[in-house]
Amino acid sequence: MVGAGAREAIVADRRITGLSHEVIALLVTEVGPVWQARHEARLSDRPRRRAIGAGARFKLVFVDRLLATLVHLRHGVTHDVLACWFGVDRSTITRAVGEVRPLLAERGCTVESGVRLRTLADVIAHIGTTGQTAIIDATEIRVRRPAAGRPGRNRFVSGKSKQNAMKALVLTDTRGRLLFCGETRPGGCADITQARQAGIVDLLADTIHLRILADAGYQGLGGQTCGQVVTPPRKRRGKHLEHVQWLMAHHDAARFARSSARIPVEHGIAHLKNWRSLARHHGRREHLPETVQAVAAILTAQQTVSRTSAAAIGAGRPR
């Protein structure tokens, strides 16, 4: 078990976990009881061979399990290193990360105090209620190459980066605040196919007056969503178009303006990639969707607390 002094150092230094002590305390308060309830439920589901309270005590309490998971997600530290740091066996760290990571993923993206978006349907409903403009994009995360001879091995090869990757769908608002991150697909899946499989066309069929900005990879969704997904104009080709200078200038200006309006989603993706587990995923590919949602939940919680603190400080200043 890590000493109390080391635990305090981890919590106090934001560089280790990427989170302030307020957010860590919030996670302990919210996730701790859920973890305890699920642990007791697992014990009650199997026949007991010992009396209640018998057996070895935990070498890793929940706070240490949470801190180990946060360090693993933030810096991509291996389980062996964390086991040496916390003074336990490697299997204990693996079990701790496997238990805490899904609990973090279930929290959803925190957009403001008390409002969390867990599914794409929640995001569409939130945008429709608040009247905001959302921005959609996909980000690729490099993963381990499937073993030779395994079926579907080529599905993970990205047509853009020519590397083995998986693709996550990202939605932000016009200020770059994360609204959703998930619907992970193999890297060979096209952006528009990923959005269709996520059900965005069906979700937008029941709404009106929404506006979601997208890049050229989503061209075609505008017609399926009654113009609610806005994409750049298609490239004009033809041997006589170079003689119409004003038309080409207008076309390039429209594409540049649309690209500039989508910059916030790139900033949102950059904040996600600051977590090393999403910069390049070295673990099992089936754990990546859960990891993506967990990092998004943690990141948005920290951003929400930071905005609330900044607003409180600004309100307390004399004018």
N, C-alpha and C positions, 0 to 999 in steps of 0.2 A: 504494500500500500504506500502511495506517495505521502510524504510527510506534510503536516499542516503548513509549514513554511513554504514548501515547494508549490502546494496548491494555491496559496495566497499569491505567490509570484506569477503563476499562470493566469490567474484571474485579473491581477492588477496590470499586467503588461499586455496591452491590446495587440502588440505585434505577434503574439503567440497564437491567439485564437481568432484575431480579426474582429473581436466583439468587445464592447464595453462591459464593465461589471454589472451595469443595470440590465443589460440584455441576458447575460449569463444567469443572473438571479431570476429573471422572468422565466427563462427556460427551465430552471430547476423547479420553480414553483408550479409550472404548468405540466411539464413532461414527467416529473418525478412521480406524482400520484398515479398517472396512467401506467407508467412502467411497473410500479409496485402492484397495481391491480392485475395487470396481465401476468406478472410473475406468479402471483398467488393463484390465478385461474389455471395456469399450466400445472401447478402443483396439485390442485384439487381434481384435475382431470384424470390423474393416474392413481392407482391404489397405493396407499401409504404403507411403507414398511417400517417407518420410524414414527415416534411420537412427534407431535407438533413442537417445533423449537429445537429438536435434536439435529445432529449433524454438524458439519463444519460451517463456520461463519464465512460471510463474503470477505474475500481479500480485496475486493474492489467495490467500494460503495457507489451509489448512483452518481454522486457528484463527480467522482473520478471517472466513471464510465462516460459521462457526458463530456468531460474535458478531453478525454482520450479521443472521442469521436470528433470533437471540434478541431483538435490539432490534426487529426488524420485528414479531415476534409479540407482544412485550410492549407496545409503544407504538403499533403500527400505522403506523410511519414509512414513508413512500413510498420506492420504490426510487431515485428521483432524489436524495432527501436523503441516503440511505445511500451512493450513489455519490459524492456530493461529500465526504462524511465520510471514506470510505475511499480516495478518490483514484483511482477506477476509472470505467469506463463503466457506464451504467445496465444494459445487457444483461448485464454481468458479475454484478451483484447479482441480477438476475432469475434467471440460471442458477444462482447459488450457493444462493439460497433454494429453487429447485426441486429441487436435489440434496440439500440437508441436511434439508429439512422431512419427506420420506418416511422418512428414516432415524430421525428423532426419533419419528415416529408409530409405527414398528414396535417401539419399545421396550416399549410397553404401560404399564399403571398399576402402579407399584411400591407394594405394600401393606406390605412389610417387606423387610429386607435379603435379597436372593436370590430373592424371590418376586414375579413379575410376572404380571399378568392382561391378556391381549391380546384375548380374545374373550369373548362372553357365556357360552359354555360353560365357560370357565375360571373365570368369576365364580361360576356356579352350583356348580361342583365345589368351589371354595374355601369358599363359604358352607356347603355340606353337610359339608365336612371339619371346619371350625372351629366349626360350630354357631352362627354369628352370625345376627343379624337384619339384613336389607338393606332399604333404602328406595329406591323407584323414582320417578322423575319425568322430565319432559321440559322442556327449556328452548328458547326461541325466540331465534334470532340474525337480526337484520335483514340483508338482502342487497339487492343491486342488482335493480331491476325488469327482468324480461326485455323484450326489444325488442317493439314493437307488431307484432301479426300472427304472432308465434311461437306454435306449438302448445303447449298446456299452460301458457299464461302465467298463468292464474288459479289454478293449483295452488299457487303460492307465496304467495297471499294468506291470511294467518292469520285464522281465524274469531274469534279472541280479541282480537288487537291491531289487526286490520283493516289490517295493513301487510305488505309483502313480506318473508317470513322463511323460514328453514329451521329445522327442529326436530331437536335431538339428544337421545338417550336417556341418562339419567344414573342410576347406581346408587351409593349410598354405604352405609357402615355406620352404626351408631347414634351414632357420634361425629363424623360428617360427613366421614370420610376417603373419598376417591374410590376406587371399585372399577372403574368402567367409564364411558366416555363415547364415544358413537359412534352407529352406525345412523341416520345423518342422513337426514331425509326433508323434502320440501317442507312449508311452513308450513300448508297446507290439510289435511294428514293428521291425523286424530284421534289422541290419545294411545294409546288402546287398539289402534287399527289399527297404529300404529307398533310397539307391543310384540308384537303377533301376527306381523307381518311379520319381526320380529327373531328369531322362533322360540322365544320364552320359554315358550309353552305346551308345545311338544314337549320342551324341555329339562326342564321341571318334571314331565313325565309319567314320567320315569325316576328321580325322586327322591321322598323322603318326609320329612316333619317339617321342611321348610324354611318360613321365614316372611319374606315380603317385604311391607312396608307400602306402600300406594299411596293416592292421593287418589281423589276421586269420578270422575275421568276414566277410571279403569280398572275401574269397576264392570262386572262380567260375567266378569272373569278369574278371580275366586274360584271360580265354579262349574266353569270349565274346568280349573283346576289343583288341584281337591280341597281348596280352602280355603287353599292355600299363599300366594296373593296375597290380602292382607287389605285390604279397602276400607271406607270409612265406611258406615254404614247409609244406605239411600236416604231421601230426604226424604218425609215422610208428608204426603199431601194429602187433603183431604176437608172438607166443610162442617161436620161434627160433631166434628172432631178438636180444635178450639179449646176445647171443653168438657172435654176430658180433660187437665187441666193437668199431672198427674204424668207422663203418657205423653210429652207434648211436652218436659217438662223433662228426662226421662231420655234422650230421643232427642237433644236438643241437647247434653247433657253428653257423650254418647258420641261425637258428631261433633267436639266441641271437644277431647276427649282424644286422638282419633286425629290431629287436626290438629297438636296439640302434639307428638306423638311423631314427626311427620314434619319438624320444624324442622331437624334436621341436614342433610337433603338440600338445603334452601334455602341453608344456609351453604356447603355444597360447591359449589353453583352460583354463589354469590356470589364464591368464590375464583376460579372459572373466568372470570367476567366481569371480574375485575380485569385480565385480559389484553385489551388494546384490540382485538386482532384478532377476539375473540369478543363483545365488546360491540356492535360493528357491523362486519360484514365488507364491505370495499370492493373486494375482489378478485373473481376469477372464482368463480362459484358451485360449479363442479366441483372447486375446490380446498378448499372448506370442510370436507368430511369428513376430509381429511388434516390440515387445520389444527386441527380439534377434537381429534383423537387426539394430535397433536404437543404441544399445550398441556397436555392431560391427563397425558401422559407426563412432561413437564418439571415440572409442578406437583407430581405425586406423588413424583417423585424428590427435590425440594426439601423436601417435608414429611417424607419418610422420614429424610433426613439431619438435619433439625432435631430430630425426635423422638429419634433415636439420640444426638445431641449433648446434648440435654437430659437424657436418661437417664444418660449417662455423667457429666455434671456432678452430677446428683442422687446417683449412687452414690458419688462421691468426697467428698461433704460429710460431715463428722463428725456423728454422731448423739448 
